[in-house]
């Protein structure tokens, strides 16, 4: 029975998720939500059968090699898994699972919020009102860009990319995309496919980044590729911060080469590049793409479903190794 298994919860997770874990397992909690890393993770894992972790916990090859033999599964509370060395886990015979599907809607919603906020200069408007600098309506105040009729280029047309496209169509946007594999026509729903990111960028009045972080996509938005975008383009990123070369993007924002950005993820977060803080055309949020009660509970339940399956002798649905 899974209730006999001992699991470590590495962060403070949503109450409903913790309640279910406490019901079904012998649980060790992170009461003060400290960010355990390295040797601390290894120490906390003593006598544990499994670890329920977050994307903020780095399970490097060294950490995984140092884990006690009793640890047999790592269930990450995330879709992405770049914080876990899968090869090292595979070598140790440790199962790794993630939580796909359940945060699609919430992340797509946030992508549209960022798109609209960047296009309509929401940061400048909010600061004007909150700082007491608004002197009243004028005919040319904070003129933005209307999405209707514009081309939305989607980099990565998986579940989230398709959900963004669905929402953007309601705003009258024309969908273009690049994906590793072209979608079937019924999935495209009229979207225009481009065979390379570079070809896509040339059509991108707006760009929504929804691809995985891989060696091929790391720093894909850089000085060279930014030069391909149409004038007054807007870039939105809800995927991974390291897909963007921050120095190149900040230079393009300062020069007006790129009109605005909406960013929820950052390279090296929470230590985002300081250049974004002073840019009025950078609308930024603190990695809240999945931050709804419904999505975070669903992520936790999905991770627990995977643990349940494993400890009942079944193969977890979301098994990565």
N, C-alpha and C positions, 0 to 999 in steps of 0.2 A: 504493500500500500504506500502511496506517496506520502502519507502522514508520518511515516517512520523516517523519512529523509530529512537531513539537516541542510538548510539553505541559508546563505548569507545574503542579506539585502544591503547593497553597498551605498545607497543613498536613501533619503526620506522620500518614499513614493506615495502616491495618492492614498487616502484613507481606505477607500473601498478595496484597493489592491492589497494593501497591508492586511486588512481584515481577512480577506480570503486566504492569504498566505499563512497567517497565524492559525486559521481554522484547519488547514490541511498539512502543515509542515511544522517541524521544529525550527523556529526562525531566530536568527540573530540579526538585530536591527542596528542601524546607524542612527542613534537617537538624536545626535546634534547635527546630522547631515554634513559631517566633515568630508572633505574630498580626499579619500584614501587613494594612494598611488604606491607603486613600487613595493618596497619591503613591507609597508603597512598592509597592503592588500594580501600579500603572502601570509603575513602573521595572522590576519583576521580569518583567513581561509582554513586554518587548522581545524581538523575534525569535521569539515563541511563536505557534504556530498555534492552540492551544487552551489553556484553563485548566480544571483539575480543582480545584474549590473546595469549601469547607464553608459551612455556614450562619453561621459566625462571621465570614466575610469579607463586608464590605458593598460590594456593587457598585451604588453610587448612580448617578444620572444623570451627575454630574460625572466619576466614575471611568470609566464606560463611554464617555463622550464623549472621554476622554483616552487610552483604550487605543490602542495602535498598530494600524495598518491590518491587520497580519498576523493578529491575533486574530479567529478566525471562529466560535468556539464556546465557550460556558461550560457545563460539566457540573457541576452541584451535587450534592454528596454529602448529599442530603436530599430529603424529600418537599416540605416547605415551600419557598417561593421569595420570601418577602417581603423577603429581604436583597438581591434583585436587582431593579433597575428594568427591568421587562420592556418598557415602552414605549420606553425609551432604547435597549435592546438591539435591539428591532424596528426602530427608526429607523436604527440603524447597520448593520442587516442581519446581526446576530450571532445565531446560534442558541443557545437556552438549553434545557437538559434537566434533569430531576430524576430521583428514584429511588422511584417509588411501588411499592406492593404488598409489597416485601420486608421491611418492618419491622412489618407488621401484628401478627403474633403476639407479638413481644417487647414492643411497646407495650401491647397488650391485657393481657398478663401483668402488666406493671408497674401498670396501672390497677387491677387486682384486688389487688395487693400494697398499694397506697396505700389502697384502699377498706377492706380488712381491718385494716390498721395503724391507720387513723384510727378505725374503729369499735371496735377492741379496745384503744385507748389505748396503743399500742406504744411511743410515744416516752416516755411517763411510766414504763412498765414497764422499758424499757431503762435509763433514767437512774437509776431506783431501784436496780436491781441493780449497774450499773457504778459508781455513786457510793457504794456500800456502805450504802445506807439501807434495805435490805429486812430487816425483822425477822422475816419468816415469814408464812405463809399466814393470812389472816383471811377471814371470810365475806363481807365487803363491800368487799374491796380491789379497786380499779380496775375497777369494774363498767362494762362497755361495752355496745354495741348489737349485737344479733345480726342479720345480714343476712336470714336466712330469713324469707319472708313479707313483706318490705318491698318498696316500689316503687323500682326503679332507673330514674331518668330519664336518658336518653342524649341529649345535645345534639350532633347530627351523627351520622347513622346510615350513614356510609360503611363502608369496609372495616374500619377499626379499631373503629368503633362497633358494628358487627355482631359482631365478634370478642369485644368486651367483653360484649355481650348473651349470646353463646353460653356464655361462662365463668360469667356471673352466674346463668344458669338452673340450673347445677349446684349453686349455693348456695341454691336455692329462692327466688330473687328474681323479682318480677313486673316485666316490662319495659315501660316507657313511652318514647316518643321524639318528638323533633321533628327534621325534616330539611327542606331546601329543597324537595325533591320526595318525596312519599309513596312508600314502597317497595311493590312488588307483594306480594300476600298471602303468597306462598311465601317471600319474603325476610323478611317481618315475623315469621313463626313465632309468631303470637299476640300480638306486641307491640302496645300501644295507641298509636295515632298522635295527636299534638296539633298543631293548626294554627299555633300560635305558641309562642315560647319562654316567654312569660308564662303561658300555659295549662299548659305542661309543668312549670314551676317549682312551681306549686301542688300538683302530685302527687309532688314529688321528696322522698321520704324520703332518698334518695341521688341525687346528680347526678354523672354522668361527662361531662366536657367533651371532646368529640372532633371539634369543628368547626374549620374553617379560620379564620384571623384575616383579617377583612375590615372595611371601614368599618362594616358592619352589626353585626358581633360584637365590635368593640373596646369594652371596658369594659361589656359586656353584663351581667356580674355586678356590680351596683352597689347603692347604698343602696335605690333603689326596688325593684329586682327581688328583692333579698334579703328584703324584707318579705313577699314572696309565698310563701316556702318554709314548709312545715310546721315545727312545733317539732322540735328535735333533728335537723335535717337535717345531712347530711354531704356535702361537695363534694370532688370529685376532678378534678384538671386535668393531663392529659398532652398537651394540644394546644399552646397558646401562652399565655404569661403575660399578655399585654396584653388578653386577653378578660376579665380580672378587674380591678376597681378595688380595689387593695390596701387603701387606707385604709378603704373601706367594709367589706371582708371582715374586716379585723383588728378593727374596731369590733364587728362582729357576733360574732366569736369571743370577744372579751373579755366581751361581755355575756351570752354563752350563747345568743344568738338562733340562731346556727349552732353545732352541737355540736362539729364537728371538720372539718379539711380534710386532704387528702393531695395534695401539690403536687410536681410534677417540673419545672415550667416557671415562669418568673418574668418579669415586665415589667422590662426593663433588665438581665437577667442578664449576668454573674454577680453583679451588685450588687443582690441581692434586698432588698426592704424589710426594714429592721432589725426591724420589729415582729414578724415571724414567728419570729425567733430565740428570743424569750423566751416564746412561747406553748406551753404544754404540750399543747394540743389541735391543734397544727399539726405534722403529720408531713411532713417535706420531704426531697427527694432532689435531687441535682445534675444534672438533665436527662439521665437514664440510660435513657429509654424504649427506645431502640434498642441499648443497650449490652450486646449479647451478641456473642460471636465470630461466630456464624452470621449474625446480622442485619447487623453492620457489614461483614463480607466480602461479603454479598449486595448491600449498598448500593454498595460499591465496584465490584463486578463489573457491576452494572447501569449505573453511570456509564461504565465502560469499554466496555460494549456499545454505549452511545449514541455514544461517541467513535468506536468502530470503524465503526459504520454511517455516520456522517458523513464520515469520511475515506475510506471506500470509495464515496462518492457516493450513498449511500442516505439516506432520511429516518429519523432516530432514532425509535424507538418512543415515547420519552417527551418528544418535542419540545414546548416551550411557546411558542416564537416562530418 
